[in-house]
């Protein structure tokens, strides 16, 4: 049995913002069962899938009368919140992202759920979760993941994780504000270092294979968001892919991404960071004696700039 004070769920739209003891216990038990299965069956894709489906059913289950009441008196928000909580927690696992991808819910539905929960947090809970201070870090409301979306919030009252997907950093309703972003990324967090510093240091330690894996994942997600016409999210993901690919010795992935960029950045506008990092890469290849690679990248950058100018894209002057 969970302590009574842990039953408060700070999500607007959830009835009374209060979990029943039965649901709180069910969620708690489901999280532990999922963890046990993923630990014991780490390489068993079938067992993992069954565990995620069982977890999802347990978290979202509602009786017939509960469903009817939720639809007619609450706009079905209880059901939507429970589904979003389950989907986001599943998406916090590497195996979970694979599962969600297989059922057509990653990254789009997962990103939608992440932003939905962020939007429905009460102002006080949102402030404590996105702008942690030294006196509440012990609440473990924020953790850094080794793969996938790096920043995971922890939803109070339930041991469920809320990965901050790319959608949360866009301009959609409920997205992280510039002030929240500045605080979240640059205030002292672990050991006096900011999240930005920790992630930057981690990025610098990646192997070439890890850079390639990261870049391919970001590129794939960018194309999915592009097809869904979420161009700003797509542009940020594509920029992340390019920033990973410039760490590789050969430019094939980078050149392919610049081709995708010609379709996305004329819509979103600001391509300055992409141009800058690609120019840096061309100069680095030149210094390394890879003149042909440098020329290939410069040609692709020149074409990218031409397309941007044709569509009146905004490219600021670079140093």
Secondary structure, 3 states (H helix, E strand, C coil): CCCHHHHECCECCCHHHECCHHHHHHHHHHHHHHHHHHHHCCCCHHHHHHHHHHHHHHHHCCCHHHHHHHHHHHCCHHHHHHHHHHHHHHCCCHHHHHHHHHCCCCCHHHHHHHHHHHHHECHHHHHHHHCCCCCCHHHCCEEECCCCCCEEEEECCCCEEEECCHHHHCCCCCCCCHHHHHHHHHCEEECCEEHHHHHHHHHHCCCHHHHHHHHHHHHHHHHHHHHCCCHHHHHHHHHHHHHHHCCCCCCHHHHHHHHHHHHHHHHHCCCHHHHHHHHHHHHHHHHCCCHHHHHHHHHHHHHHHHHHHHCCCCCCCCC
